[in-house]
Every structure is written in C-alpha cells, then in structure tokens.
Amino acid sequence: MKNRLSINSFAAAETHLEPLRAEQHQGWRYQPLESVPAWAACNACPLVLDEFSLASKTYPILFAGDPEPEAVALMGLLPDRNVFLEGNGRMRSEEDYVPAYMRQYPFAMARSDTDEAWGHEGLYDLCFAPSSDAVGPFRGGIALFENGALSAEAKGIAEFCGQYAEAGIRTHRWLALLEETGLLMDASFTLENSATGAFHIGGFRMVDEDRLAALTGDELANLHEVGALALIYAHLLSLANARILLSRHVKEGDGAALLEAFG
C-alpha cells in the first residue's frame, strides 16, 4: 500500500536454524563472516532494549509487526535497500553502531526441547544458520567442540547469544507494558528533501507523545522504576535519524523510487 513503510527484517531472511549437537557436529568449525550479502536487500534489523541507547545515535528505532510488535533499527526507507550496508552486506562505516543481532550471526539461541541444551543457563540450544556456510567440517577456523563439549570459544558464543535471547524476552515484556499503558500508536512522519520534496510515510508504530505527557505522576513513576522511561526517550530521539536515511537514499539516486513508493 502506498505511503506505508514496508519492513523487511534480517530475521525474515533467515528462517531455519539447526541445533548444534556434539554427536552430529563433533569436529565442525566456525569461520567468522566478514559480511552477509542477503542483508543488503533488507531494510531493518531486530533490536533489543539493552542497545537502544547506542542504536538511537545511528538509526530510527521503530516498532512493527502483528500481532506483537518488534523493535527494529530502520536501515532503509525502501524494503530492498539498506543504506548502511555495502552490496555485499558489509557495514559501510566503522562509526555506525552494529546491532547485536548482526554480531551474533550465524548463531542464535532457541528454546530447547531436549535435556541436553548447551545454552545459557540450560534454557536454550545454541543453534546456527546452515545457509550462512560459516559452520561446517572445515580444516580451518574456530573449533566448536572439545572432548564432546562446547569449546571455550563456543561457550563464549553461547553466553553472548543467551544474553541476547534473554534481552529479547525483556524487550517483549517492555513493549507489552507500553501496550497496556496505551502508549503505542499507529504512526507516520513527513520527510522532506530538496530533491524529492515532502512525502508522508506511515505503516509503523511509535510512542504516543501526547499520551506520554498525559500520564499521571504515579504512572510516570512506575515507568521510571522499571527503566522504561529512558528507553522511551531513546526511541523518540532516534526518530530524527529518519532524515539521515532520506539523505543517504537521495545521494544514492533513490529519489524516484522514494517518490514512487511514498509520493
């Protein structure tokens, strides 16, 4: 639908994860990735609340998805264009914040359905994305198992992925709190550039500033007590970064495509 932002998340590009098992993957190694080409054709990366402060300095932080909204860093206004990545999926600037989702890939934690979970506090399985071609029976790379157990390096990966998974749970709870408080609203903004003129973009959710201003003292105190207020303000301040997205698109010759999508 015209004038609606289409969110094409990195997470949607990777739908299959395989649990890492000693009996199946003993001797397998991990070769760290320099880039993920598929991400260059996605315009959003999942975020967890722990990284809102850093991410808000680079990306607009939006909420999208049904029935439960997800927090994402918007990395492009067009669904198949990412203005922070090269065509091969490598970050263009070392100064831009790299979201944790990108740093954990090709690994992730998934809820374990066995009694043999390798994961953080035994709650998860450490999994990998087979399509990444970064994990396999290689001669070189980082060993994932030693004597039938995760290697020290793999335990470090599991720890990071476990922390990310737990932060994801906290993020969902935080968004549910915003829903319960009536703070999330369907939203839109207007962007303007001398090359494109002004156009209107909707199709996402954000915190309702009017509703936030109308909260009682007790309601604000409750939000502050659970750390929600600082996250709300990081989100709201991040929205100014949409102008940076527009500027980058225009410099790359995307003006006509933006007008077609939103004009």
QUILIN-V202440 format. One record per residue. PSI is psi in degrees with one decimal (* if undefined). OMEGA is omega in whole degrees, 0 to 359 (none if undefined). D_FIRST is the distance of its C-alpha to the first C-alpha in whole Angstrom. Layout:
((PSI,OMEGA,D_FIRST) (PSI,OMEGA,D_FIRST))
This chain:
((134.7,183,0) (147.3,180,4) (2.2,178,7) (131.2,178,6) (130.5,177,9) (115.7,182,9) (119.3,179,12) (91.7,190,15) (150.6,173,18) (-37.8,184,21) (-32.9,180,22) (-22.5,181,20) (-12.9,181,22) (99.9,187,25) (-9.6,184,25) (125.1,175,29) (143.8,181,32) (128.1,178,35) (140.4,178,38) (118.8,185,41) (134.1,181,44) (-39.4,183,48) (-23.7,180,49) (-30.8,192,46) (15.7,174,45) (131.1,181,49) (-8.9,179,49) (154.5,182,46) (165.5,180,45) (127.4,175,42) (108.0,184,41) (140.9,183,39) (139.7,174,36) (-23.0,180,35) (163.5,176,32) (97.4,186,29) (-34.7,183,27) (-27.5,182,24) (-23.6,180,23) (-19.3,179,23) (17.5,176,19) (149.5,185,18) (10.8,181,17) (145.3,178,18) (134.2,177,22) (145.8,177,23) (152.3,170,25) (157.5,189,28) (-27.3,180,30) (-23.3,184,33) (8.6,181,31) (-44.3,185,29) (-47.0,180,32) (-43.4,182,32) (-31.6,184,28) (-15.4,179,28) (-12.3,184,30) (-42.3,190,27) (152.2,164,24) (132.7,177,21) (115.9,182,22) (168.0,176,19) (128.4,184,18) (157.3,176,15) (149.9,178,15) (148.5,358,16) (-18.5,180,19) (126.2,181,21) (149.7,176,19) (148.1,175,20) (132.2,179,22) (151.0,168,20) (118.2,180,21) (122.1,184,19) (7.3,177,20) (150.5,179,17) (-18.6,178,14) (142.7,188,13) (-24.5,183,13) (19.8,182,16) (127.9,178,18) (111.4,186,20) (3.8,176,22) (-7.9,182,25) (148.1,170,26) (171.3,180,28) (-24.2,179,27) (4.0,179,29) (3.4,179,27) (143.0,176,30) (136.4,182,30) (-34.7,183,30) (134.1,176,32) (-13.7,181,35) (-18.4,180,34) (140.5,180,31) (135.0,178,31) (111.2,182,30) (152.3,183,29) (-32.3,178,31) (-41.2,180,29) (-35.9,183,29) (-27.7,180,33) (-23.0,183,33) (139.7,12,32) (18.6,181,33) (159.7,175,34) (161.6,175,33) (139.5,175,35) (148.3,179,34) (131.4,183,36) (139.4,174,39) (18.2,179,40) (175.6,176,43) (11.5,185,46) (30.2,184,46) (133.0,176,43) (-8.8,197,44) (-180.0,182,42) (120.7,180,42) (22.2,176,44) (10.1,184,44) (-19.7,188,41) (161.7,166,39) (139.0,169,39) (122.6,183,38) (165.5,176,36) (159.8,180,35) (108.0,182,32) (-30.9,183,34) (-13.9,181,31) (-23.0,184,32) (22.7,181,36) (-10.4,180,37) (127.1,181,39) (-175.9,181,42) (59.1,184,46) (159.5,174,46) (-36.0,181,49) (165.3,178,48) (-169.7,184,46) (122.5,178,46) (135.1,181,48) (-22.1,181,46) (146.6,172,49) (119.6,179,52) (41.7,175,55) (3.2,179,52) (162.4,177,51) (138.3,176,48) (168.7,179,49) (-40.4,180,49) (-40.9,180,46) (-33.8,176,44) (-36.9,176,45) (-40.3,177,44) (-44.5,180,40) (-38.4,179,41) (-46.5,180,41) (-45.9,181,38) (-36.8,178,36) (-41.2,177,38) (-39.1,179,37) (-42.4,179,33) (-41.9,179,33) (-36.9,176,35) (-33.7,176,33) (-39.1,177,30) (-43.9,179,31) (-35.2,179,32) (-42.7,177,29) (-39.5,179,27) (-39.0,179,30) (-44.0,178,29) (-36.6,177,26) (-37.1,177,27) (-41.8,178,30) (-39.6,177,27) (-47.0,182,25) (-32.9,182,29) (-5.9,180,29) (24.4,185,26) (-14.9,180,25) (136.6,179,22) (153.3,169,19) (134.4,192,15) (170.1,176,15) (161.7,172,14) (163.2,179,16) (128.4,177,17) (150.0,182,18) (138.7,178,20) (147.4,182,22) (-26.4,181,25) (-23.3,185,23) (-17.0,190,20) (-164.1,181,20) (141.6,174,18) (158.6,190,14) (131.8,181,13) (124.7,176,11) (-162.4,176,10) (22.9,177,9) (179.0,179,13) (152.4,178,16) (173.3,177,19) (134.7,178,23) (108.0,183,23) (-34.2,178,26) (-43.7,178,27) (-39.1,179,28) (-43.1,181,29) (-24.3,183,32) (-2.7,180,33) (147.2,177,34) (166.4,178,38) (-40.5,179,40) (-41.1,180,40) (-41.4,177,37) (-40.2,179,37) (-39.6,178,40) (-41.9,178,38) (-40.7,179,35) (-39.2,183,38) (-34.9,181,40) (9.2,177,37) (13.2,185,36) (-30.0,185,33) (-45.3,180,33) (-38.3,179,34) (-38.5,178,30) (-45.9,182,28) (-34.6,175,30) (-43.4,177,29) (-49.7,183,25) (-42.1,179,25) (-30.6,182,27) (-22.8,186,25) (-24.0,177,22) (-20.8,180,24) (-11.2,176,24) (-30.2,178,20) (-34.8,177,22) (-41.3,177,24) (-48.5,181,21) (-45.2,180,20) (-42.3,180,23) (-41.9,178,23) (-45.4,182,20) (-41.8,179,22) (-26.9,181,25) (9.6,175,24) (25.0,182,23) (8.7,184,19) (-45.9,181,18) (-39.8,179,17) (-36.4,178,14) (-42.1,179,13) (-35.1,178,13) (-38.2,183,11) (-36.4,189,9) (-11.7,186,9) (*,none,12))
